[in-house]
């Protein structure tokens, strides 16, 4: 199911959906970080570690905003999203163990923009003003994160990171 078919029914549903997306993104990023560290690519892992800190901050903001509300539980297996359409789902197919920090950051920025598209959709098509207002607040926060990530990107571009080379590539039979 793609994000255009997702109908947010209430402010609580929106908060629960965003919370589920953020938690899923945090889990996927942690798995990617672990893999990158296992392959001695700590520079790219560090970019995702910095990104995960931003996500954790967002999760705490959602928890604070949801205090006193009864949020519906959205377990991953019942999510209304599939990864290739999910706004804040890390695109694993674009990640690899030799990625540079700049490539890692570009992937993180790409995923932030997808999440922003989700909030724009909720602002445009939300079923009530409260949902549109909450989506607008989230959109502002996500745009601030993107600005921060672009500043990191500018720093990385100025440092001229080189492409990683695999001196012992996997042995794949032909």
C-alpha positions as CSV (number, residue, x, y, z in Angstrom):
1,X,0.0,0.0,0.0
2,X,1.4,3.4,-0.8
3,X,1.2,6.5,1.3
4,X,-1.7,8.0,-0.7
5,X,-4.0,5.2,0.5
6,X,-3.2,5.9,4.1
7,X,-6.0,7.8,5.7
8,X,-5.2,9.3,9.1
9,X,-8.4,9.2,11.2
10,X,-7.4,11.3,14.2
11,X,-4.6,13.2,15.9
12,X,-3.9,10.1,17.9
13,X,-3.7,8.0,14.8
14,X,-1.2,10.5,13.3
15,X,1.0,10.6,16.4
16,X,0.9,6.8,16.5
17,X,1.8,6.5,12.8
18,X,4.7,8.9,13.1
19,X,5.9,7.2,16.3
20,X,5.8,3.8,14.6
21,X,7.7,5.2,11.6
22,X,10.3,6.8,13.7
23,X,10.8,3.7,15.9
24,X,11.1,1.5,12.8
25,X,13.6,3.9,11.2
26,X,15.6,3.9,14.4
27,X,15.8,0.1,14.4
28,X,16.8,-0.1,10.8
29,X,19.5,2.6,11.2
30,X,20.9,0.7,14.2
31,X,21.1,-2.5,12.2
32,X,22.9,-0.5,9.4
33,X,25.2,1.1,11.9
34,X,26.1,-2.3,13.4
35,X,26.8,-3.7,9.9
36,X,29.0,-0.7,8.9
37,X,31.0,-0.9,12.1
38,X,31.4,-4.7,11.5
39,X,32.9,-3.8,8.1
40,X,35.2,-1.1,9.7
41,X,33.3,1.8,8.1
42,X,33.0,3.9,11.2
43,X,32.9,7.1,9.2
44,X,29.6,6.2,7.5
45,X,28.3,4.6,10.7
46,X,29.0,7.9,12.5
47,X,26.7,9.7,10.1
48,X,23.9,7.3,10.8
49,X,24.6,7.5,14.6
50,X,24.2,11.3,14.4
51,X,21.0,10.8,12.4
52,X,19.7,8.3,15.0
53,X,20.2,10.9,17.7
54,X,17.9,13.2,15.8
55,X,15.3,10.5,15.5
56,X,15.5,9.7,19.2
57,X,14.9,13.4,19.9
58,X,11.8,13.3,17.6
59,X,10.5,10.2,19.4
60,X,10.8,11.9,22.8
61,X,8.9,14.9,21.3
62,X,6.1,12.6,20.1
63,X,6.0,10.9,23.5
64,X,5.7,14.3,25.2
65,X,3.1,15.5,22.8
66,X,1.1,12.3,23.2
67,X,1.0,12.5,27.0
68,X,-2.6,12.1,28.2
69,X,-3.7,10.6,24.9
70,X,-4.6,7.1,24.1
71,X,-2.7,6.3,21.0
72,X,-3.6,3.2,18.9
73,X,-0.8,0.6,18.8
74,X,0.6,0.1,15.4
75,X,2.8,-3.0,15.5
76,X,5.2,-3.3,12.5
77,X,3.4,-6.3,11.1
78,X,0.2,-4.4,11.0
79,X,1.6,-1.2,9.6
80,X,-0.2,0.4,6.7
81,X,3.1,1.0,4.9
82,X,5.4,-1.0,2.8
83,X,9.1,-0.1,2.9
84,X,9.4,1.2,-0.6
85,X,6.7,3.7,0.1
86,X,7.2,4.4,3.8
87,X,8.3,8.0,4.2
88,X,10.8,7.5,7.1
89,X,11.9,4.0,6.2
90,X,15.6,3.7,5.4
91,X,16.2,2.6,1.8
92,X,18.5,-0.4,2.5
93,X,18.9,-1.1,-1.2
94,X,20.9,2.1,-1.5
95,X,23.2,1.3,1.5
96,X,26.4,-0.7,1.2
97,X,29.3,-1.4,3.5
98,X,31.7,0.8,1.4
99,X,29.5,3.9,1.4
100,X,31.2,7.1,2.2
101,X,30.0,9.5,4.9
102,X,28.7,11.7,2.2
103,X,26.7,8.9,0.6
104,X,25.3,8.0,4.0
105,X,24.2,11.6,4.6
106,X,22.6,11.8,1.2
107,X,20.6,8.7,2.0
108,X,19.5,10.2,5.4
109,X,18.5,13.4,3.6
110,X,16.5,11.5,1.0
111,X,14.6,9.7,3.8
112,X,13.9,13.0,5.6
113,X,12.4,14.4,2.4
114,X,10.2,11.4,2.0
115,X,8.9,11.9,5.5
116,X,8.3,15.6,4.7
117,X,6.2,14.5,1.7
118,X,4.0,12.4,4.1
119,X,3.4,15.5,6.2
120,X,2.6,17.6,3.2
121,X,0.1,15.1,2.1
122,X,-1.5,15.2,5.6
123,X,-1.6,19.0,5.5
124,X,-3.2,18.9,2.0
125,X,-5.6,16.0,2.6
126,X,-6.1,15.7,6.4
127,X,-9.6,15.0,7.4
128,X,-9.7,17.8,10.0
129,X,-7.9,21.0,11.0
130,X,-6.3,19.4,14.1
131,X,-4.6,16.7,12.0
132,X,-3.4,19.3,9.5
133,X,-2.0,21.5,12.3
134,X,-0.1,18.6,13.9
135,X,1.2,17.6,10.5
136,X,2.3,21.2,9.9
137,X,4.2,21.2,13.2
138,X,5.9,17.9,12.3
139,X,6.8,19.3,8.8
140,X,8.5,22.3,10.4
141,X,10.5,20.0,12.7
142,X,11.5,17.8,9.8
143,X,12.6,20.8,7.7
144,X,14.8,22.0,10.5
145,X,16.4,18.5,10.6
146,X,17.0,18.7,6.9
147,X,18.7,22.1,7.2
148,X,20.9,20.6,9.9
149,X,21.8,17.6,7.7
150,X,22.5,19.9,4.7
151,X,25.0,21.8,6.9
152,X,26.7,18.5,7.7
153,X,26.7,17.7,4.0
154,X,28.4,21.0,3.2
155,X,31.1,20.2,5.8
156,X,31.6,16.7,4.3
157,X,31.8,18.1,0.8
158,X,34.4,20.6,1.9
159,X,36.5,17.8,3.5
160,X,36.6,15.8,0.2
161,X,35.9,12.3,1.4
162,X,37.2,9.6,-0.9
163,X,35.3,6.6,-2.2
164,X,36.1,3.5,-0.1
165,X,37.8,0.7,-1.8
166,X,37.3,-3.0,-1.0
167,X,40.7,-4.7,-1.2
168,X,39.2,-8.1,-0.3
169,X,35.8,-8.2,-2.1
170,X,33.3,-11.0,-1.4
171,X,34.0,-14.1,-3.4
172,X,30.9,-14.6,-5.5
173,X,30.8,-17.6,-7.9
174,X,29.8,-16.7,-11.4
